[in-house]
Amino acid sequence: MNRLAKQEMHLSSFLTMDAMLAAIASVRHEEVQALVSELLDEDHLALTTLGPLDRRNLPRELLRH
């Protein structure tokens, strides 16, 4: 019911469970691979830490600077 209410509020309609499963099933492997490549592109990754950072504990790959 929560899912249906959110869809109604945001989309002014809702997807049936069958329509949602059909949409998920229609996603092609190539589309997933393209998204993974885009999201995990090493040139665009960032590292955030909270608390003290000791450079001795970081993997060498992160110490390029």
PDB file of N, CA, C and O in Angstrom, chain B, residues numbered from 101:
ATOM      1  N   MET B 101       0.819  -1.180   0.000  1.00  0.00           N
ATOM      2  CA  MET B 101       0.000   0.000   0.000  1.00  0.00           C
ATOM      3  C   MET B 101       0.874   1.259   0.000  1.00  0.00           C
ATOM      4  O   MET B 101       0.541   2.258  -0.638  1.00  0.00           O
ATOM      5  N   ASN B 102       1.991   1.195   0.721  1.00  0.00           N
ATOM      6  CA  ASN B 102       2.910   2.331   0.763  1.00  0.00           C
ATOM      7  C   ASN B 102       3.444   2.629  -0.637  1.00  0.00           C
ATOM      8  O   ASN B 102       3.485   3.786  -1.055  1.00  0.00           O
ATOM      9  N   ARG B 103       3.853   1.588  -1.360  1.00  0.00           N
ATOM     10  CA  ARG B 103       4.370   1.750  -2.719  1.00  0.00           C
ATOM     11  C   ARG B 103       3.309   2.358  -3.623  1.00  0.00           C
ATOM     12  O   ARG B 103       3.603   3.266  -4.400  1.00  0.00           O
ATOM     13  N   LEU B 104       2.082   1.867  -3.530  1.00  0.00           N
ATOM     14  CA  LEU B 104       1.007   2.395  -4.366  1.00  0.00           C
ATOM     15  C   LEU B 104       0.717   3.858  -4.052  1.00  0.00           C
ATOM     16  O   LEU B 104       0.501   4.658  -4.963  1.00  0.00           O
ATOM     17  N   ALA B 105       0.713   4.209  -2.776  1.00  0.00           N
ATOM     18  CA  ALA B 105       0.456   5.593  -2.385  1.00  0.00           C
ATOM     19  C   ALA B 105       1.553   6.512  -2.903  1.00  0.00           C
ATOM     20  O   ALA B 105       1.255   7.594  -3.408  1.00  0.00           O
ATOM     21  N   LYS B 106       2.818   6.107  -2.791  1.00  0.00           N
ATOM     22  CA  LYS B 106       3.927   6.936  -3.297  1.00  0.00           C
ATOM     23  C   LYS B 106       3.815   7.129  -4.801  1.00  0.00           C
ATOM     24  O   LYS B 106       4.004   8.239  -5.300  1.00  0.00           O
ATOM     25  N   GLN B 107       3.509   6.057  -5.530  1.00  0.00           N
ATOM     26  CA  GLN B 107       3.384   6.183  -6.974  1.00  0.00           C
ATOM     27  C   GLN B 107       2.230   7.102  -7.338  1.00  0.00           C
ATOM     28  O   GLN B 107       2.348   7.913  -8.256  1.00  0.00           O
ATOM     29  N   GLU B 108       1.131   6.984  -6.638  1.00  0.00           N
ATOM     30  CA  GLU B 108      -0.020   7.842  -6.921  1.00  0.00           C
ATOM     31  C   GLU B 108       0.327   9.312  -6.661  1.00  0.00           C
ATOM     32  O   GLU B 108      -0.045  10.185  -7.445  1.00  0.00           O
ATOM     33  N   MET B 109       1.042   9.588  -5.557  1.00  0.00           N
ATOM     34  CA  MET B 109       1.399  10.966  -5.227  1.00  0.00           C
ATOM     35  C   MET B 109       2.405  11.543  -6.209  1.00  0.00           C
ATOM     36  O   MET B 109       2.279  12.704  -6.597  1.00  0.00           O
ATOM     37  N   HIS B 110       3.399  10.769  -6.621  1.00  0.00           N
ATOM     38  CA  HIS B 110       4.474  11.285  -7.469  1.00  0.00           C
ATOM     39  C   HIS B 110       4.167  11.183  -8.953  1.00  0.00           C
ATOM     40  O   HIS B 110       4.594  12.033  -9.735  1.00  0.00           O
ATOM     41  N   LEU B 111       3.434  10.156  -9.349  1.00  0.00           N
ATOM     42  CA  LEU B 111       3.194   9.928 -10.773  1.00  0.00           C
ATOM     43  C   LEU B 111       1.739  10.128 -11.186  1.00  0.00           C
ATOM     44  O   LEU B 111       1.418  10.078 -12.374  1.00  0.00           O
ATOM     45  N   SER B 112       0.880  10.350 -10.233  1.00  0.00           N
ATOM     46  CA  SER B 112      -0.566  10.460 -10.479  1.00  0.00           C
ATOM     47  C   SER B 112      -1.152   9.181 -11.058  1.00  0.00           C
ATOM     48  O   SER B 112      -2.223   9.206 -11.664  1.00  0.00           O
ATOM     49  N   SER B 113      -0.471   8.090 -10.879  1.00  0.00           N
ATOM     50  CA  SER B 113      -0.955   6.768 -11.286  1.00  0.00           C
ATOM     51  C   SER B 113      -0.076   5.741 -10.587  1.00  0.00           C
ATOM     52  O   SER B 113       0.824   6.102  -9.828  1.00  0.00           O
ATOM     53  N   PHE B 114      -0.333   4.478 -10.838  1.00  0.00           N
ATOM     54  CA  PHE B 114       0.525   3.463 -10.249  1.00  0.00           C
ATOM     55  C   PHE B 114       0.695   2.288 -11.188  1.00  0.00           C
ATOM     56  O   PHE B 114      -0.169   2.003 -12.018  1.00  0.00           O
ATOM     57  N   LEU B 115       1.818   1.613 -11.044  1.00  0.00           N
ATOM     58  CA  LEU B 115       2.104   0.416 -11.826  1.00  0.00           C
ATOM     59  C   LEU B 115       1.584  -0.801 -11.075  1.00  0.00           C
ATOM     60  O   LEU B 115       1.726  -0.909  -9.857  1.00  0.00           O
ATOM     61  N   THR B 116       0.988  -1.700 -11.816  1.00  0.00           N
ATOM     62  CA  THR B 116       0.609  -2.966 -11.193  1.00  0.00           C
ATOM     63  C   THR B 116       1.873  -3.778 -10.971  1.00  0.00           C
ATOM     64  O   THR B 116       2.915  -3.489 -11.559  1.00  0.00           O
ATOM     65  N   MET B 117       1.782  -4.771 -10.142  1.00  0.00           N
ATOM     66  CA  MET B 117       2.941  -5.630  -9.896  1.00  0.00           C
ATOM     67  C   MET B 117       3.384  -6.308 -11.190  1.00  0.00           C
ATOM     68  O   MET B 117       4.582  -6.430 -11.447  1.00  0.00           O
ATOM     69  N   ASP B 118       2.428  -6.750 -12.006  1.00  0.00           N
ATOM     70  CA  ASP B 118       2.771  -7.385 -13.282  1.00  0.00           C
ATOM     71  C   ASP B 118       3.489  -6.417 -14.215  1.00  0.00           C
ATOM     72  O   ASP B 118       4.446  -6.801 -14.888  1.00  0.00           O
ATOM     73  N   ALA B 119       3.035  -5.161 -14.264  1.00  0.00           N
ATOM     74  CA  ALA B 119       3.688  -4.162 -15.123  1.00  0.00           C
ATOM     75  C   ALA B 119       5.095  -3.874 -14.622  1.00  0.00           C
ATOM     76  O   ALA B 119       6.017  -3.713 -15.422  1.00  0.00           O
ATOM     77  N   MET B 120       5.270  -3.806 -13.301  1.00  0.00           N
ATOM     78  CA  MET B 120       6.593  -3.556 -12.743  1.00  0.00           C
ATOM     79  C   MET B 120       7.546  -4.710 -13.052  1.00  0.00           C
ATOM     80  O   MET B 120       8.694  -4.486 -13.436  1.00  0.00           O
ATOM     81  N   LEU B 121       7.071  -5.937 -12.884  1.00  0.00           N
ATOM     82  CA  LEU B 121       7.912  -7.102 -13.184  1.00  0.00           C
ATOM     83  C   LEU B 121       8.249  -7.174 -14.672  1.00  0.00           C
ATOM     84  O   LEU B 121       9.361  -7.552 -15.038  1.00  0.00           O
ATOM     85  N   ALA B 122       7.299  -6.814 -15.529  1.00  0.00           N
ATOM     86  CA  ALA B 122       7.564  -6.807 -16.968  1.00  0.00           C
ATOM     87  C   ALA B 122       8.611  -5.757 -17.321  1.00  0.00           C
ATOM     88  O   ALA B 122       9.473  -5.998 -18.166  1.00  0.00           O
ATOM     89  N   ALA B 123       8.539  -4.588 -16.674  1.00  0.00           N
ATOM     90  CA  ALA B 123       9.526  -3.534 -16.933  1.00  0.00           C
ATOM     91  C   ALA B 123      10.915  -3.985 -16.490  1.00  0.00           C
ATOM     92  O   ALA B 123      11.897  -3.737 -17.189  1.00  0.00           O
ATOM     93  N   ILE B 124      11.005  -4.641 -15.343  1.00  0.00           N
ATOM     94  CA  ILE B 124      12.295  -5.149 -14.861  1.00  0.00           C
ATOM     95  C   ILE B 124      12.826  -6.214 -15.800  1.00  0.00           C
ATOM     96  O   ILE B 124      14.013  -6.222 -16.124  1.00  0.00           O
ATOM     97  N   ALA B 125      11.952  -7.119 -16.243  1.00  0.00           N
ATOM     98  CA  ALA B 125      12.370  -8.212 -17.131  1.00  0.00           C
ATOM     99  C   ALA B 125      12.821  -7.694 -18.495  1.00  0.00           C
ATOM    100  O   ALA B 125      13.593  -8.365 -19.181  1.00  0.00           O
ATOM    101  N   SER B 126      12.351  -6.506 -18.902  1.00  0.00           N
ATOM    102  CA  SER B 126      12.708  -5.984 -20.220  1.00  0.00           C
ATOM    103  C   SER B 126      14.088  -5.329 -20.254  1.00  0.00           C
ATOM    104  O   SER B 126      14.589  -5.000 -21.329  1.00  0.00           O
ATOM    105  N   VAL B 127      14.702  -5.140 -19.092  1.00  0.00           N
ATOM    106  CA  VAL B 127      16.034  -4.535 -19.052  1.00  0.00           C
ATOM    107  C   VAL B 127      17.044  -5.523 -19.628  1.00  0.00           C
ATOM    108  O   VAL B 127      17.110  -6.676 -19.202  1.00  0.00           O
ATOM    109  N   ARG B 128      17.828  -5.061 -20.595  1.00  0.00           N
ATOM    110  CA  ARG B 128      18.805  -5.926 -21.254  1.00  0.00           C
ATOM    111  C   ARG B 128      20.138  -5.900 -20.510  1.00  0.00           C
ATOM    112  O   ARG B 128      20.479  -4.912 -19.858  1.00  0.00           O
ATOM    113  N   HIS B 129      20.871  -6.975 -20.614  1.00  0.00           N
ATOM    114  CA  HIS B 129      22.187  -7.110 -19.986  1.00  0.00           C
ATOM    115  C   HIS B 129      23.105  -5.962 -20.415  1.00  0.00           C
ATOM    116  O   HIS B 129      23.853  -5.428 -19.596  1.00  0.00           O
ATOM    117  N   GLU B 130      23.053  -5.586 -21.681  1.00  0.00           N
ATOM    118  CA  GLU B 130      23.905  -4.526 -22.199  1.00  0.00           C
ATOM    119  C   GLU B 130      23.596  -3.190 -21.522  1.00  0.00           C
ATOM    120  O   GLU B 130      24.504  -2.390 -21.293  1.00  0.00           O
ATOM    121  N   GLU B 131      22.339  -2.945 -21.204  1.00  0.00           N
ATOM    122  CA  GLU B 131      21.958  -1.710 -20.531  1.00  0.00           C
ATOM    123  C   GLU B 131      22.529  -1.663 -19.114  1.00  0.00           C
ATOM    124  O   GLU B 131      22.998  -0.620 -18.658  1.00  0.00           O
ATOM    125  N   VAL B 132      22.483  -2.792 -18.434  1.00  0.00           N
ATOM    126  CA  VAL B 132      23.036  -2.861 -17.083  1.00  0.00           C
ATOM    127  C   VAL B 132      24.548  -2.656 -17.135  1.00  0.00           C
ATOM    128  O   VAL B 132      25.097  -1.910 -16.324  1.00  0.00           O
ATOM    129  N   GLN B 133      25.225  -3.306 -18.074  1.00  0.00           N
ATOM    130  CA  GLN B 133      26.677  -3.169 -18.206  1.00  0.00           C
ATOM    131  C   GLN B 133      27.067  -1.723 -18.498  1.00  0.00           C
ATOM    132  O   GLN B 133      28.048  -1.227 -17.945  1.00  0.00           O
ATOM    133  N   ALA B 134      26.316  -1.044 -19.357  1.00  0.00           N
ATOM    134  CA  ALA B 134      26.612   0.352 -19.681  1.00  0.00           C
ATOM    135  C   ALA B 134      26.461   1.236 -18.446  1.00  0.00           C
ATOM    136  O   ALA B 134      27.278   2.129 -18.220  1.00  0.00           O
ATOM    137  N   LEU B 135      25.433   0.997 -17.655  1.00  0.00           N
ATOM    138  CA  LEU B 135      25.220   1.782 -16.442  1.00  0.00           C
ATOM    139  C   LEU B 135      26.315   1.520 -15.421  1.00  0.00           C
ATOM    140  O   LEU B 135      26.808   2.455 -14.790  1.00  0.00           O
ATOM    141  N   VAL B 136      26.702   0.265 -15.250  1.00  0.00           N
ATOM    142  CA  VAL B 136      27.777  -0.079 -14.316  1.00  0.00           C
ATOM    143  C   VAL B 136      29.076   0.603 -14.745  1.00  0.00           C
ATOM    144  O   VAL B 136      29.787   1.165 -13.912  1.00  0.00           O
ATOM    145  N   SER B 137      29.383   0.557 -16.032  1.00  0.00           N
ATOM    146  CA  SER B 137      30.604   1.201 -16.535  1.00  0.00           C
ATOM    147  C   SER B 137      30.591   2.695 -16.274  1.00  0.00           C
ATOM    148  O   SER B 137      31.617   3.279 -15.926  1.00  0.00           O
ATOM    149  N   GLU B 138      29.440   3.309 -16.440  1.00  0.00           N
ATOM    150  CA  GLU B 138      29.323   4.755 -16.218  1.00  0.00           C
ATOM    151  C   GLU B 138      29.452   5.095 -14.729  1.00  0.00           C
ATOM    152  O   GLU B 138      30.165   6.031 -14.367  1.00  0.00           O
ATOM    153  N   LEU B 139      28.774   4.347 -13.878  1.00  0.00           N
ATOM    154  CA  LEU B 139      28.767   4.654 -12.449  1.00  0.00           C
ATOM    155  C   LEU B 139      30.082   4.328 -11.760  1.00  0.00           C
ATOM    156  O   LEU B 139      30.463   4.995 -10.798  1.00  0.00           O
ATOM    157  N   LEU B 140      30.773   3.311 -12.244  1.00  0.00           N
ATOM    158  CA  LEU B 140      32.017   2.889 -11.601  1.00  0.00           C
ATOM    159  C   LEU B 140      33.255   3.303 -12.384  1.00  0.00           C
ATOM    160  O   LEU B 140      34.308   2.679 -12.254  1.00  0.00           O
ATOM    161  N   ASP B 141      33.140   4.345 -13.193  1.00  0.00           N
ATOM    162  CA  ASP B 141      34.271   4.866 -13.945  1.00  0.00           C
ATOM    163  C   ASP B 141      35.313   5.394 -12.953  1.00  0.00           C
ATOM    164  O   ASP B 141      35.031   6.327 -12.201  1.00  0.00           O
ATOM    165  N   GLU B 142      36.499   4.811 -12.947  1.00  0.00           N
ATOM    166  CA  GLU B 142      37.543   5.170 -11.987  1.00  0.00           C
ATOM    167  C   GLU B 142      37.921   6.642 -12.042  1.00  0.00           C
ATOM    168  O   GLU B 142      38.348   7.207 -11.035  1.00  0.00           O
ATOM    169  N   ASP B 143      37.772   7.263 -13.192  1.00  0.00           N
ATOM    170  CA  ASP B 143      38.124   8.679 -13.317  1.00  0.00           C
ATOM    171  C   ASP B 143      37.138   9.593 -12.586  1.00  0.00           C
ATOM    172  O   ASP B 143      37.422  10.774 -12.384  1.00  0.00           O
ATOM    173  N   HIS B 144      35.984   9.055 -12.190  1.00  0.00           N
ATOM    174  CA  HIS B 144      34.968   9.866 -11.542  1.00  0.00           C
ATOM    175  C   HIS B 144      34.642   9.407 -10.120  1.00  0.00           C
ATOM    176  O   HIS B 144      33.725   9.944  -9.499  1.00  0.00           O
ATOM    177  N   LEU B 145      35.368   8.437  -9.602  1.00  0.00           N
ATOM    178  CA  LEU B 145      35.121   7.968  -8.247  1.00  0.00           C
ATOM    179  C   LEU B 145      35.742   8.918  -7.228  1.00  0.00           C
ATOM    180  O   LEU B 145      36.740   9.579  -7.514  1.00  0.00           O
ATOM    181  N   ALA B 146      35.156   8.981  -6.057  1.00  0.00           N
ATOM    182  CA  ALA B 146      35.682   9.802  -4.975  1.00  0.00           C
ATOM    183  C   ALA B 146      35.645   8.982  -3.691  1.00  0.00           C
ATOM    184  O   ALA B 146      34.843   8.058  -3.553  1.00  0.00           O
ATOM    185  N   LEU B 147      36.517   9.330  -2.759  1.00  0.00           N
ATOM    186  CA  LEU B 147      36.577   8.659  -1.470  1.00  0.00           C
ATOM    187  C   LEU B 147      36.333   9.689  -0.388  1.00  0.00           C
ATOM    188  O   LEU B 147      36.967  10.744  -0.366  1.00  0.00           O
ATOM    189  N   THR B 148      35.421   9.381   0.500  1.00  0.00           N
ATOM    190  CA  THR B 148      35.135  10.249   1.633  1.00  0.00           C
ATOM    191  C   THR B 148      35.377   9.452   2.898  1.00  0.00           C
ATOM    192  O   THR B 148      34.936   8.307   3.011  1.00  0.00           O
ATOM    193  N   THR B 149      36.073  10.050   3.847  1.00  0.00           N
ATOM    194  CA  THR B 149      36.307   9.379   5.127  1.00  0.00           C
ATOM    195  C   THR B 149      35.793  10.258   6.249  1.00  0.00           C
ATOM    196  O   THR B 149      35.686  11.477   6.109  1.00  0.00           O
ATOM    197  N   LEU B 150      35.486   9.634   7.339  1.00  0.00           N
ATOM    198  CA  LEU B 150      35.032  10.348   8.509  1.00  0.00           C
ATOM    199  C   LEU B 150      35.946   9.953   9.659  1.00  0.00           C
ATOM    200  O   LEU B 150      36.089   8.770   9.966  1.00  0.00           O
ATOM    201  N   GLY B 151      36.558  10.934  10.287  1.00  0.00           N
ATOM    202  CA  GLY B 151      37.478  10.648  11.382  1.00  0.00           C
ATOM    203  C   GLY B 151      38.911  10.742  10.919  1.00  0.00           C
ATOM    204  O   GLY B 151      39.183  11.104   9.774  1.00  0.00           O
ATOM    205  N   PRO B 152      39.833  10.415  11.814  1.00  0.00           N
ATOM    206  CA  PRO B 152      41.252  10.509  11.472  1.00  0.00           C
ATOM    207  C   PRO B 152      41.624   9.555  10.331  1.00  0.00           C
ATOM    208  O   PRO B 152      41.146   8.422  10.268  1.00  0.00           O
ATOM    209  N   LEU B 153      42.472  10.031   9.450  1.00  0.00           N
ATOM    210  CA  LEU B 153      42.920   9.239   8.321  1.00  0.00           C
ATOM    211  C   LEU B 153      44.417   9.038   8.433  1.00  0.00           C
ATOM    212  O   LEU B 153      45.172  10.006   8.524  1.00  0.00           O
ATOM    213  N   ASP B 154      44.844   7.807   8.427  1.00  0.00           N
ATOM    214  CA  ASP B 154      46.260   7.478   8.486  1.00  0.00           C
ATOM    215  C   ASP B 154      46.675   6.934   7.130  1.00  0.00           C
ATOM    216  O   ASP B 154      46.236   5.857   6.728  1.00  0.00           O
ATOM    217  N   ARG B 155      47.519   7.676   6.427  1.00  0.00           N
ATOM    218  CA  ARG B 155      47.940   7.279   5.083  1.00  0.00           C
ATOM    219  C   ARG B 155      48.582   5.897   5.058  1.00  0.00           C
ATOM    220  O   ARG B 155      48.592   5.252   4.009  1.00  0.00           O
ATOM    221  N   ARG B 156      49.110   5.430   6.164  1.00  0.00           N
ATOM    222  CA  ARG B 156      49.742   4.107   6.202  1.00  0.00           C
ATOM    223  C   ARG B 156      48.723   2.982   6.058  1.00  0.00           C
ATOM    224  O   ARG B 156      49.084   1.867   5.683  1.00  0.00           O
ATOM    225  N   ASN B 157      47.459   3.260   6.350  1.00  0.00           N
ATOM    226  CA  ASN B 157      46.424   2.239   6.273  1.00  0.00           C
ATOM    227  C   ASN B 157      45.679   2.219   4.949  1.00  0.00           C
ATOM    228  O   ASN B 157      44.839   1.346   4.729  1.00  0.00           O
ATOM    229  N   LEU B 158      45.971   3.162   4.064  1.00  0.00           N
ATOM    230  CA  LEU B 158      45.292   3.213   2.778  1.00  0.00           C
ATOM    231  C   LEU B 158      45.968   2.287   1.776  1.00  0.00           C
ATOM    232  O   LEU B 158      47.189   2.131   1.807  1.00  0.00           O
ATOM    233  N   PRO B 159      45.193   1.673   0.887  1.00  0.00           N
ATOM    234  CA  PRO B 159      45.799   0.867  -0.177  1.00  0.00           C
ATOM    235  C   PRO B 159      46.660   1.759  -1.075  1.00  0.00           C
ATOM    236  O   PRO B 159      46.356   2.938  -1.260  1.00  0.00           O
ATOM    237  N   ARG B 160      47.713   1.205  -1.621  1.00  0.00           N
ATOM    238  CA  ARG B 160      48.627   1.964  -2.482  1.00  0.00           C
ATOM    239  C   ARG B 160      47.923   2.651  -3.642  1.00  0.00           C
ATOM    240  O   ARG B 160      48.306   3.748  -4.047  1.00  0.00           O
ATOM    241  N   GLU B 161      46.876   1.993  -4.182  1.00  0.00           N
ATOM    242  CA  GLU B 161      46.158   2.541  -5.341  1.00  0.00           C
ATOM    243  C   GLU B 161      45.553   3.910  -5.014  1.00  0.00           C
ATOM    244  O   GLU B 161      45.337   4.718  -5.917  1.00  0.00           O
ATOM    245  N   LEU B 162      45.282   4.172  -3.754  1.00  0.00           N
ATOM    246  CA  LEU B 162      44.678   5.445  -3.364  1.00  0.00           C
ATOM    247  C   LEU B 162      45.712   6.533  -3.085  1.00  0.00           C
ATOM    248  O   LEU B 162      45.343   7.683  -2.847  1.00  0.00           O
ATOM    249  N   LEU B 163      46.973   6.196  -3.110  1.00  0.00           N
ATOM    250  CA  LEU B 163      48.043   7.149  -2.791  1.00  0.00           C
ATOM    251  C   LEU B 163      48.763   7.611  -4.045  1.00  0.00           C
ATOM    252  O   LEU B 163      49.991   7.685  -4.052  1.00  0.00           O
ATOM    253  N   ARG B 164      48.040   7.919  -5.093  1.00  0.00           N
ATOM    254  CA  ARG B 164      48.672   8.333  -6.351  1.00  0.00           C
ATOM    255  C   ARG B 164      49.275   9.710  -6.282  1.00  0.00           C
ATOM    256  O   ARG B 164      50.122  10.038  -7.113  1.00  0.00           O
ATOM    257  N   HIS B 165      48.889  10.520  -5.348  1.00  0.00           N
ATOM    258  CA  HIS B 165      49.339  11.920  -5.309  1.00  0.00           C
ATOM    259  C   HIS B 165      50.686  12.017  -4.651  1.00  0.00           C
ATOM    260  O   HIS B 165      51.233  13.112  -4.524  1.00  0.00           O
TER     261      HIS B 165
END
